[in-house]
Amino acid sequence: MKISEIFLSIEGEGIRTGAPAVFIRLFGCNLRCKYCDSMYAVEGDDFQNMTPQEVLEKVKSFNTQFVTLTGGEPLIHKDVKVLLKILDDSGYEINIETNGTQPKPKGIRKLICTMDWKSISSGMQPKMKLENMMTLRGKDVLKFVVGSDEDLQDAARVIGAMEAEYARDGLKLPTFYVSPIFGTMKYEDMVNWILHNATMKRNNVRFQVQLHKIIWNPDARGV
C-alpha cells in the first residue's frame, strides 16, 4: 500500500471532532478537487510502500483505540479491505474518510464512514453517485464542503432526495455536516442559510469548521 503519512492528532471534523485518533493517510486519488488541501498525497512520489501488517504495527505504537483512514482516496487501494479487517480484528474503532466515488465498505463492525458529496465548487460533482450516499446509515456522516450559495442549495437538494428515499425504505439517515471551503464563505452567512432552510433544519444539518486548521497552520502536515 502507498502510505503518505501516519500520525497522531485530534479529529478536526466529523462526528468525533476534538477526539484523539491515529491518522493513516493513503497516497493517490481518483479525483482532482479544486480546493484539495492535501495534494502531496495525490501527486508526486512522497509515499512509503507498506503492507497492512506494517501499518497495523505502526498504529499500535500510538496506543489509542481510534483510527481514521484518509487520503487521497483510501478506497481505491486494493489492500484497504485487508487493512480494515485487521484493524477491526484488533479492536480498533475506525473512521474512513472517502470522496463519494466508492460505496461504504461492508463487514467491518466498528466503522464510521465519513463520505463527501462533492460540491459544484469542487469541479468534481459529475463524478458523484447518489447510490453511494445511499449506503450510509445512522452513525455514518455525509459531508458537504461548500464555497457558495449555489453549493448550499445543491446540498439541500441532495439531503431532500435522500430524506425521501430513506423514509420510503424505513432507514435511518446519516448525520449531515456542512463545512466551508477554508477561507471562502463567512461562517455567519452559512449558519443563517442553514437556519432558514427547511430541509436543513428538518434534518438537523450540522455546521462545522476544520478545527485542525484553526489550531495549527492551515498548510501544516501531520496534524
N, C-alpha and C positions, 0 to 999 in steps of 0.2 A: 504494500500500500504506500502511496505517496503522502507523506505527512509533512505539513508545513511547520507546525509547532504544537507542543503540548505544554500547558501551563496552568497554574492555579490562580484563580481570580474570583470575583463575585459575578453572579448573573447580572448583566447590565440591562436586560429587558426580558419580557415574558412573564410567565406565571410565577417564577421563582426569583424575581428581581431582588437583588441585595443579598442573596444566599451564596455561600462559597460553593465552588464547583471546579473540577478539573476540566479544562477545555482541550479537546482533540480537534485541531484544525486540519482537515484533509485538503490536499492540493488538487486543483483542477475544477473547472466548472463548465457547464453546457450553456450558460447564459453570459451576456455582457451588459449588465445594467449600467446605465449612465451614472448612477450615484454610488457605485460599488466602492466600499471603504477598505477592501482587502484584496486589491488586485495582485499583491505579492503572493497570494495563494491561488491565483488564477492563471497568471502568465509567467514565463521565465523558467528558471531551474532551481529555485530556492526551496528545496524539499529534501527529505530523507526517506529512503525506502525502508519500511519496517513491516514485519509480519504482525498479524493480530496479536499473537502471544507477546511479542516485544512491546507492543503498545500497552497491553494489559500490565506488564511488569512496570512500565514507566508510570502508569496511572496509580498503581499500588503504592509507589514511593511518596505520593502526596497525602495519603492517609485521610481520605474523605470519601463519603459514600455516594456523592452526586457527580455525574459525568455528563458533559454536553459535547455532542459531535456537531461540528460546524464546518465551514469551508470558506471559499469554494462551495462545491455541492457534494456532500457526503454520499448520497445515494447513487451516484454514478459509478462508484467503486465496486468492483465485483466481489471483493473480500469484506465489504462492510457488513453483510449479513453474518459472516463468521465472527467479526468483531463484536457486533451487537449480542450475539449468542453467548460468547464467553464473558462479556461484561455482565449480562443478565444472570448467567450461571454463577458468577462470582458475587452476586448480591448487590450490584450497583443499581442505583436509580438513574435512569438515562433520559436525557432530553436530546432530541435530534432536531437541528435547525435545517430546514430544507426549502428549496426555492419554488416549489409548486409544480415542477415538471414531472415529479415521480409520486406514486401513491404512498401512503403510510405503510411502513414495514409491518408485517404480521408476525405473530407468535412470540413477541417479546413481552414479558409480564409487567415489568416496571418501566414503561416507556411513555414519555410525553412527546408528542410530535408537534413542533412549532413550525407551521408552514406559512409561506408567503403567498399572497396574491399580488403579483407584480403590477404596479400602478402604470397608468399611461405615461407618467413622467420617466419611468424606468426605461422605456423603449422596448421592453420585452413582453408586453402584455399579450401579443399574438401567440406566445408560447404557453400561455396558461390553459389548463384543462380543469373545468369546474368539477369533473368527476373525481379528480384527485382530492379536491377540497371535501368532497362528499365522503371520503374515507375517514375523516376526523370525527372524534366523539367527545363527550363531555369534558374530560380533563385535558384534551388537546387544545391547541391555540391556532387560530388563523390571524395572521398579522398583515396589516396594510401599511406600507411605508409610503407616505404621500408628500407631494410637493405643491399641490394646487387645489383649488375648489373643485376642479374637474375630477381630480383623483378622489376626493372625498365623496362626490356624487357617485362615482363608479363603485367605491367601497360599499356605499349604502345599497346600490343595485345588487351587488353580489350577495350581501347579507340577506337582503329581502328574498332573493331567489333560493338561497339555502334554507331560510326560515320556512318557506312554503313546502319545500321538498321534505325536510326533516319532520315537519308537523304531519304531513301525509303518511309518512312511514313510521311515526311514533318514536323517533330517535331524538337523543339529546344533542343539542348544538354544541360545538366547541366554544371556547371563550374567544371573543373578538377583541383585538387590540388595534388601535390606530396610532401611528408614530410619525412625526415629521422627518423628512429628509433633513439631516443635520444642517442647520444654518439657513433653512429656507423659510417655512411658514412661521408666523407668530403663534406662540402657544395659546395665547388668549383667543385669537381668531379661531383656532382649531377647536378649542373647548366650546366656544359659543356655537360653532357649527354643529357639533355633536349634540349639545343640549337642546337645539332647536330642530333636530331631525327626528321624526317619529320612529323611523326604522331603527336608528342607532339607540335611541332611548329605550325602545321596547325590548331590545336585545342586550341591554346593559353593556354596550360597547365601552371599552376602557381606553382612555388616553394615556399614553406613556411616552417618555423620552428615553434616550440611550444613556443610562446612568453612568456607564464607564467613561463616556466622552465628557461628562461633567466633572468626574473625579480626576481623571488623567488627561493628558494631552490627547485631543481627538485623533491624532495620527499615530499615537503610541501603539506598539505591538506588544503582545504578551500580557495584555490586561483585559 
